[in-house]
Amino acid sequence: MAISVPLELPEEALEQIKATMFETAVEAFKTAGKKQDFPNWMNLTQTAGYMGVSKATLNNFIKQGLKVATINGIQRVCQNEADRFFIEHQI
């Protein structure tokens, strides 16, 4: 059962709320856009960026079982593998 409570705010407060909501939405779209910039199969630098870690930490993740595809010396990590690795290590 929903309860409705009428609330009156000064126009200045409403404008501030609108501005804050707009800024928050813009930041959310920017963040979402950055996540989509990564290819499905990423090189190690891209993988570190996708996972939000340094290259040294990425190398530790690889030692801990993060799977890397290597073909003719070219190394790539699939986004699904990076996601799987994080999920597998959740506490």
Backbone as JSON Lines, residues from 0, in Angstrom:
{"i":0,"aa":"M","n":[0.84,-1.18,0.0],"ca":[0.0,0.0,0.0],"c":[0.89,1.24,0.0]}
{"i":1,"aa":"A","n":[0.74,2.07,-1.01],"ca":[1.54,3.28,-1.13],"c":[0.89,4.42,-0.39]}
{"i":2,"aa":"I","n":[1.72,5.22,0.26],"ca":[1.23,6.4,0.97],"c":[1.76,7.61,0.24]}
{"i":3,"aa":"S","n":[0.91,8.54,-0.04],"ca":[1.29,9.76,-0.73],"c":[1.36,10.9,0.28]}
{"i":4,"aa":"V","n":[2.5,11.59,0.27],"ca":[2.69,12.72,1.17],"c":[3.02,13.93,0.32]}
{"i":5,"aa":"P","n":[2.13,14.9,0.32],"ca":[2.42,16.1,-0.48],"c":[3.6,16.87,0.14]}
{"i":6,"aa":"L","n":[4.47,17.35,-0.74],"ca":[5.65,18.05,-0.27],"c":[5.86,19.28,-1.14]}
{"i":7,"aa":"E","n":[5.96,20.4,-0.5],"ca":[6.2,21.64,-1.22],"c":[7.61,22.12,-0.91]}
{"i":8,"aa":"L","n":[8.35,22.39,-1.98],"ca":[9.71,22.89,-1.83],"c":[9.83,24.22,-2.56]}
{"i":9,"aa":"P","n":[10.7,25.07,-2.07],"ca":[10.93,26.34,-2.78],"c":[11.48,26.05,-4.19]}
{"i":10,"aa":"E","n":[11.19,26.93,-5.11],"ca":[11.63,26.77,-6.5],"c":[13.15,26.58,-6.6]}
{"i":11,"aa":"E","n":[13.89,27.29,-5.77],"ca":[15.34,27.18,-5.78],"c":[15.78,25.75,-5.42]}
{"i":12,"aa":"A","n":[15.13,25.14,-4.46],"ca":[15.46,23.77,-4.06],"c":[15.13,22.8,-5.19]}
{"i":13,"aa":"L","n":[14.0,23.0,-5.85],"ca":[13.63,22.13,-6.98],"c":[14.65,22.23,-8.11]}
{"i":14,"aa":"E","n":[15.08,23.43,-8.4],"ca":[16.08,23.62,-9.46],"c":[17.4,22.96,-9.09]}
{"i":15,"aa":"Q","n":[17.77,23.03,-7.82],"ca":[19.0,22.4,-7.38],"c":[18.9,20.88,-7.49]}
{"i":16,"aa":"I","n":[17.75,20.33,-7.14],"ca":[17.52,18.88,-7.27],"c":[17.6,18.47,-8.74]}
{"i":17,"aa":"K","n":[16.97,19.23,-9.62],"ca":[17.01,18.93,-11.05],"c":[18.45,18.96,-11.57]}
{"i":18,"aa":"A","n":[19.2,19.97,-11.17],"ca":[20.59,20.1,-11.63],"c":[21.44,18.93,-11.14]}
{"i":19,"aa":"T","n":[21.24,18.55,-9.9],"ca":[22.0,17.42,-9.34],"c":[21.64,16.13,-10.06]}
{"i":20,"aa":"M","n":[20.37,15.9,-10.31],"ca":[19.94,14.69,-11.02],"c":[20.51,14.67,-12.44]}
{"i":21,"aa":"F","n":[20.53,15.82,-13.1],"ca":[21.07,15.9,-14.45],"c":[22.57,15.57,-14.45]}
{"i":22,"aa":"E","n":[23.32,16.16,-13.51],"ca":[24.76,15.91,-13.42],"c":[25.03,14.43,-13.15]}
{"i":23,"aa":"T","n":[24.23,13.84,-12.29],"ca":[24.39,12.42,-11.97],"c":[24.12,11.56,-13.2]}
{"i":24,"aa":"A","n":[23.1,11.88,-13.95],"ca":[22.77,11.13,-15.16],"c":[23.9,11.26,-16.2]}
{"i":25,"aa":"V","n":[24.44,12.44,-16.36],"ca":[25.53,12.65,-17.32],"c":[26.74,11.81,-16.93]}
{"i":26,"aa":"E","n":[27.09,11.8,-15.66],"ca":[28.22,11.0,-15.19],"c":[27.97,9.51,-15.4]}
{"i":27,"aa":"A","n":[26.74,9.06,-15.16],"ca":[26.4,7.65,-15.36],"c":[26.55,7.27,-16.83]}
{"i":28,"aa":"F","n":[26.12,8.13,-17.74],"ca":[26.25,7.84,-19.17],"c":[27.72,7.82,-19.58]}
{"i":29,"aa":"K","n":[28.53,8.72,-19.02],"ca":[29.95,8.73,-19.34],"c":[30.6,7.43,-18.88]}
{"i":30,"aa":"T","n":[30.27,7.0,-17.67],"ca":[30.83,5.75,-17.14],"c":[30.4,4.57,-17.99]}
{"i":31,"aa":"A","n":[29.13,4.51,-18.36],"ca":[28.63,3.41,-19.18],"c":[29.32,3.42,-20.54]}
{"i":32,"aa":"G","n":[29.54,4.59,-21.09],"ca":[30.22,4.7,-22.38],"c":[31.65,4.21,-22.32]}
{"i":33,"aa":"K","n":[32.34,4.45,-21.21],"ca":[33.72,3.98,-21.07],"c":[33.77,2.47,-21.04]}
{"i":34,"aa":"K","n":[32.82,1.83,-20.39],"ca":[32.8,0.37,-20.32],"c":[32.63,-0.23,-21.71]}
{"i":35,"aa":"Q","n":[31.93,0.45,-22.59],"ca":[31.67,-0.08,-23.92],"c":[32.83,0.16,-24.88]}
{"i":36,"aa":"D","n":[33.82,0.94,-24.46],"ca":[34.96,1.23,-25.33],"c":[35.91,0.04,-25.46]}
{"i":37,"aa":"F","n":[35.76,-0.96,-24.6],"ca":[36.67,-2.09,-24.63],"c":[36.19,-3.15,-25.61]}
{"i":38,"aa":"P","n":[37.1,-3.67,-26.44],"ca":[36.71,-4.75,-27.35],"c":[36.45,-6.03,-26.57]}
{"i":39,"aa":"N","n":[35.75,-6.97,-27.17],"ca":[35.48,-8.24,-26.49],"c":[36.78,-8.96,-26.15]}
{"i":40,"aa":"W","n":[37.74,-8.98,-27.08],"ca":[39.05,-9.58,-26.83],"c":[40.05,-8.44,-26.67]}
{"i":41,"aa":"M","n":[40.57,-8.27,-25.45],"ca":[41.39,-7.12,-25.1],"c":[42.86,-7.51,-24.97]}
{"i":42,"aa":"N","n":[43.75,-6.57,-25.34],"ca":[45.16,-6.79,-25.02],"c":[45.34,-6.58,-23.52]}
{"i":43,"aa":"L","n":[46.55,-6.82,-23.01],"ca":[46.73,-6.78,-21.56],"c":[46.55,-5.38,-20.98]}
{"i":44,"aa":"T","n":[46.95,-4.36,-21.71],"ca":[46.74,-2.99,-21.23],"c":[45.25,-2.67,-21.14]}
{"i":45,"aa":"Q","n":[44.5,-3.05,-22.16],"ca":[43.05,-2.84,-22.14],"c":[42.4,-3.65,-21.02]}
{"i":46,"aa":"T","n":[42.89,-4.87,-20.82],"ca":[42.34,-5.73,-19.78],"c":[42.54,-5.1,-18.4]}
{"i":47,"aa":"A","n":[43.72,-4.56,-18.16],"ca":[43.97,-3.89,-16.88],"c":[43.01,-2.72,-16.7]}
{"i":48,"aa":"G","n":[42.77,-1.94,-17.75],"ca":[41.83,-0.83,-17.68],"c":[40.41,-1.31,-17.45]}
{"i":49,"aa":"Y","n":[40.01,-2.35,-18.15],"ca":[38.66,-2.91,-18.0],"c":[38.43,-3.39,-16.58]}
{"i":50,"aa":"M","n":[39.46,-4.04,-16.01],"ca":[39.34,-4.58,-14.66],"c":[39.61,-3.54,-13.58]}
{"i":51,"aa":"G","n":[40.12,-2.38,-13.98],"ca":[40.38,-1.3,-13.03],"c":[41.56,-1.59,-12.12]}
{"i":52,"aa":"V","n":[42.61,-2.24,-12.68],"ca":[43.79,-2.58,-11.89],"c":[45.05,-2.18,-12.66]}
{"i":53,"aa":"S","n":[46.18,-2.21,-11.96],"ca":[47.46,-1.93,-12.62],"c":[47.91,-3.15,-13.41]}
{"i":54,"aa":"K","n":[48.9,-2.96,-14.28],"ca":[49.45,-4.08,-15.03],"c":[50.08,-5.11,-14.09]}
{"i":55,"aa":"A","n":[50.71,-4.65,-13.0],"ca":[51.31,-5.57,-12.04],"c":[50.24,-6.44,-11.39]}
{"i":56,"aa":"T","n":[49.12,-5.84,-11.03],"ca":[48.03,-6.6,-10.43],"c":[47.44,-7.56,-11.45]}
{"i":57,"aa":"L","n":[47.32,-7.12,-12.7],"ca":[46.83,-8.01,-13.76],"c":[47.75,-9.23,-13.89]}
{"i":58,"aa":"N","n":[49.05,-9.01,-13.85],"ca":[49.99,-10.14,-13.92],"c":[49.78,-11.1,-12.75]}
{"i":59,"aa":"N","n":[49.48,-10.56,-11.57],"ca":[49.17,-11.42,-10.42],"c":[47.89,-12.2,-10.67]}
{"i":60,"aa":"F","n":[46.88,-11.56,-11.26],"ca":[45.63,-12.25,-11.58],"c":[45.88,-13.41,-12.55]}
{"i":61,"aa":"I","n":[46.77,-13.18,-13.52],"ca":[47.1,-14.23,-14.49],"c":[47.75,-15.41,-13.76]}
{"i":62,"aa":"K","n":[48.63,-15.11,-12.82],"ca":[49.27,-16.17,-12.02],"c":[48.24,-16.92,-11.17]}
{"i":63,"aa":"Q","n":[47.15,-16.22,-10.8],"ca":[46.1,-16.82,-9.97],"c":[45.04,-17.53,-10.81]}
{"i":64,"aa":"G","n":[45.19,-17.51,-12.14],"ca":[44.27,-18.29,-12.96],"c":[43.46,-17.53,-13.99]}
{"i":65,"aa":"L","n":[43.67,-16.22,-14.13],"ca":[42.99,-15.49,-15.2],"c":[43.5,-16.04,-16.52]}
{"i":66,"aa":"K","n":[42.6,-16.51,-17.37],"ca":[42.99,-17.16,-18.62],"c":[43.3,-16.14,-19.71]}
{"i":67,"aa":"V","n":[44.44,-16.36,-20.37],"ca":[44.9,-15.49,-21.45],"c":[45.07,-16.34,-22.69]}
{"i":68,"aa":"A","n":[44.5,-15.89,-23.8],"ca":[44.7,-16.58,-25.08],"c":[45.97,-16.02,-25.71]}
{"i":69,"aa":"T","n":[46.89,-16.9,-26.1],"ca":[48.13,-16.48,-26.74],"c":[48.23,-17.17,-28.1]}
{"i":70,"aa":"I","n":[48.31,-16.36,-29.16],"ca":[48.43,-16.88,-30.52],"c":[49.56,-16.12,-31.2]}
{"i":71,"aa":"N","n":[50.59,-16.85,-31.61],"ca":[51.76,-16.22,-32.24],"c":[52.32,-15.07,-31.39]}
{"i":72,"aa":"G","n":[52.34,-15.25,-30.09],"ca":[52.88,-14.24,-29.18],"c":[51.94,-13.1,-28.85]}
{"i":73,"aa":"I","n":[50.77,-13.1,-29.47],"ca":[49.78,-12.05,-29.19],"c":[48.87,-12.55,-28.08]}
{"i":74,"aa":"Q","n":[48.77,-11.74,-27.01],"ca":[47.96,-12.13,-25.85],"c":[46.67,-11.33,-25.81]}
{"i":75,"aa":"R","n":[45.59,-12.04,-25.56],"ca":[44.28,-11.39,-25.44],"c":[43.5,-12.04,-24.3]}
{"i":76,"aa":"V","n":[42.65,-11.22,-23.66],"ca":[41.76,-11.72,-22.61],"c":[40.35,-11.33,-23.0]}
{"i":77,"aa":"C","n":[39.45,-12.28,-22.94],"ca":[38.04,-12.03,-23.25],"c":[37.38,-11.33,-22.06]}
{"i":78,"aa":"Q","n":[36.49,-10.38,-22.33],"ca":[35.76,-9.7,-21.26],"c":[35.04,-10.71,-20.36]}
{"i":79,"aa":"N","n":[34.45,-11.73,-20.97],"ca":[33.74,-12.74,-20.18],"c":[34.68,-13.43,-19.19]}
{"i":80,"aa":"E","n":[35.92,-13.66,-19.61],"ca":[36.91,-14.29,-18.73],"c":[37.27,-13.36,-17.57]}
{"i":81,"aa":"A","n":[37.44,-12.08,-17.86],"ca":[37.74,-11.12,-16.79],"c":[36.58,-11.07,-15.8]}
{"i":82,"aa":"D","n":[35.36,-11.04,-16.31],"ca":[34.18,-11.03,-15.43],"c":[34.1,-12.32,-14.62]}
{"i":83,"aa":"R","n":[34.36,-13.45,-15.28],"ca":[34.32,-14.75,-14.59],"c":[35.33,-14.78,-13.45]}
{"i":84,"aa":"F","n":[36.53,-14.26,-13.72],"ca":[37.58,-14.25,-12.72],"c":[37.15,-13.48,-11.48]}
{"i":85,"aa":"F","n":[36.57,-12.31,-11.68],"ca":[36.09,-11.52,-10.53],"c":[34.98,-12.26,-9.78]}
{"i":86,"aa":"I","n":[34.04,-12.83,-10.51],"ca":[32.93,-13.53,-9.88],"c":[33.45,-14.72,-9.08]}
{"i":87,"aa":"E","n":[34.42,-15.44,-9.65],"ca":[34.98,-16.61,-8.98],"c":[35.68,-16.24,-7.68]}
{"i":88,"aa":"H","n":[36.18,-15.02,-7.6],"ca":[36.93,-14.59,-6.42],"c":[36.12,-13.71,-5.47]}
{"i":89,"aa":"Q","n":[34.82,-13.68,-5.65],"ca":[33.98,-12.94,-4.72],"c":[33.99,-13.64,-3.35]}
{"i":90,"aa":"I","n":[33.9,-12.85,-2.32],"ca":[33.85,-13.4,-0.97],"c":[32.43,-13.31,-0.45]}
